[in-house]
């Protein structure tokens, strides 16, 4: 059973966002890392780049596949987790903690309201399994 | 996602599901791509201890009769007449153009009995090809794919583990040879072959005995312990064969590329007498190939993937046939076709990784070569 923390918001692309004022920390979910398998490479954008909601901002690669990662909200990148370059496996071991990927200054913090809460996301992953 | 009902299953399908295998559609077969340990661990365990693979989806064609050897010698590129009883040979079914219908193993049981072991996704094609190219030779052909299960036990501990289940002296079976014996009391063909670059065995037995053999090998191989044998999925099978520089049908070899282009000249015995595709291959050998398969490793950050384009001096000149992280070598590697004039060790290339030109360098294959013990 995948871990789905209560205090986060989720996208249907399997990203999570933790709201810290007008900044959001973003990563991929436990369900996503589990479907990917061993993560061996993470490609992230640079600080200062801007993205629209649901736009691809990078990719996560396992041994066998590449998955794009999408930002649940639009805004400007203010911080990138550079440690994932050398330790991509943290995406598997700590997807909601050490393996946060970017911090984005939200252009429109209201976008968070259209995301799923923990219970909704859990239901969503169950329908994906079927 | 649940499997579409049309997917074929090996006799171990239930075992895979029970053990938490992540099942995927592999060429029409419902197969485990990995187990809970994960591809990297499965790969490393096979290199350092042992891994067990279900390869029952592979096809088997039984060829018997006075002309069995002559017939298969005419359809394949390697020299079947060189085989002795109890020996296996890597070979290819070739088109009249010298390209590859499939790569296969030819097992010789006797002067009038061969077994062809072919790829799963090409079994039907191969079977139709073999049947339709029969020209009055005195042979009896049977597609016995469904009769057999095939388990591959690979890695430095493979021999020790399998030996606990058989009285056949495994040390005496030489590489690319086989013996008919029993494993856990089950009649089996025990073949010292594999697709991982490790020492190991491929065991063929009656399909209904698959689960017994699977469970017993895992049991005596102490699966679940840190040093024990791990069940491995198709993803690890792929990364292991790639590190070992082996071709995968549909990737390095297909009906568009010739054996010589794929560096398989060593299974192309042009002087053995006529065989389908011999002439164009002989001509190509004379004139030289235009493209050649090479191995490369990434020199910049990035992972090459299948079908991505290869650039040399800014020009798009080739394509990646297989690209992946190499878990044991801890590098990102791949194989690709490039124009022959560039197919040299040390040549700098770039791979178009989703719009980004990432540096790589042509290197010698195999990428990985195990240290051989004397006598094996």
Interface residues (C-beta under 8 A of the other chain):
Chain A: X37 X38 X40 X41 X43 X59 X61 X62 X63 X64 X66 X85 X128 X129 X130
Chain B: X1 X2 X22 X33 X34 X38 X39 X40 X41 X43 X235 X238 X239 X301 X302 X303 X305 X324 X325 X327 X332 X354
